[in-house]
Amino acid sequence: MSEKILPSFDLSKNWERVREETLEALGKVLESQHFILGPEVAALEQDISSYLGVPYCTGCASGTDSLLLALMSIGIGPGDEVITTPFSFFATVSCITRLGATPVFADVDHGTYNISPEKVIEKVTPRTRAVIPVHLFGQMTAVEAFSPQLSEKGIYMVEDCAQAIGAARIIGGRVFRAGTVGEIGCFSFFPTKNLGCFGDGGLVSTSSKDLHEKVRSLRVHGSGKQYFHDEVGLNSRLDEIQAAILRVRLRHLEIWNEERRLVAERYQLLFAEHDLGEWVTPPAECESNRHIFHQYVVRCRSRDHLKDWLAEKGITARVYYPLSLHLQPCFRYLGYNEGDLPVSEMLTREVLALPMFPELLPEEQERVVEAMAEFYKNKV
Ligand SMILES: Cc1ncc(COP(=O)(O)O)c(C=O)c1O
């Protein structure tokens, strides 16, 4: 293999674009010697509230914690059922089981990979307390198809927006950003996310003053007044350094998300140019959605062989996710079997994430798609 490695994401190119601004912001934090939950965190919470169009945001230590804080704030516990998708990152479900509640999996749509609204409705029981739709890979779930039924029954919607900051959907003629439709939105700032920091970080959004206050108390050990504890919470604080980095990066997020959309459009054109329709199914973008392509995930024939072939050519492609959550060994006790959620299981065999980042060049994308075309011409 002689060609340069093409990574699935390249953070260093992105860093070059904001180096000066970020170093300046970091310098200010270091000079202030204020490191935890200070003015930068408060300003970030304000900035993201304005960006999302939601009154309250609370920074926290990770996306995983944002989900945990959200479920704790609505009082999820033993005996409760929470409906969610089997096709997501582990944290979407571990936050439910960590609180002693039972995850109930509803299968996904094969085009968008998001939870299927009809399946959500089928799974509702008198014990259902919440639903966690995940806006997977950067595209919002069609939440309006089940949210009225949930609200009627007093079931909460906690949106997992870890991969979807800036994604939007037109609902009833209005544009909603991810994290503003349900009672609570949960975000991750893991470094590879569309808005990533230089460590771990997360955030909870809500329109409810009560839930907001609850989340703020829970993130500091369940304490409103220092050293007095109304309940047992977490240590889930966001630090000033991460907040300062995120404030710089938030200023660029819209442009970076648009660049990702262009990358996605180019992939689609290249697939058509190389006549790959029989082999490769690009991700579906619903008409009313603004997909922000955290990942560009296709479904493809002979997935594992294609992935190996691309690796031989120096191109990194990844599998998100290779095992459906209902079949994870740690959830065996829930009693699911292979075949129970067939669409999710099919996706685990067929999906492949191609290189995707705002700075990906047209010639690099051509290299990816040419290698795919060569594979399907000669190897299959
Ligand atoms: C869908 C989803 N939910 C939750 C998380 C958890 O976020 P974090 O890694 O910041 O804890 C992630 C992160 O990868 C994710 O992709």
The ligand as a Gaussian input file, in Angstrom:
#p B3LYP/6-31G(d) Opt

LIG

0 1
 C      -25.973000       8.308000      20.477000
 C      -25.037000       8.582000      21.618000
 N      -25.535000       8.677000      22.853000
 C      -24.749000       8.941000      23.912000
 C      -23.387000       9.099000      23.767000
 C      -22.542000       9.308000      24.984000
 O      -21.782000      10.468000      24.918000
 P      -20.342000      10.563000      25.658000
 O      -19.386000       9.730000      24.909000
 O      -20.038000      12.027000      25.597000
 O      -20.550000      10.099000      27.048000
 C      -22.825000       9.019000      22.485000
 C      -21.371000       9.198000      22.313000
 O      -20.700000       8.593000      21.574000
 C      -23.674000       8.736000      21.385000
 O      -23.172000       8.631000      20.161000

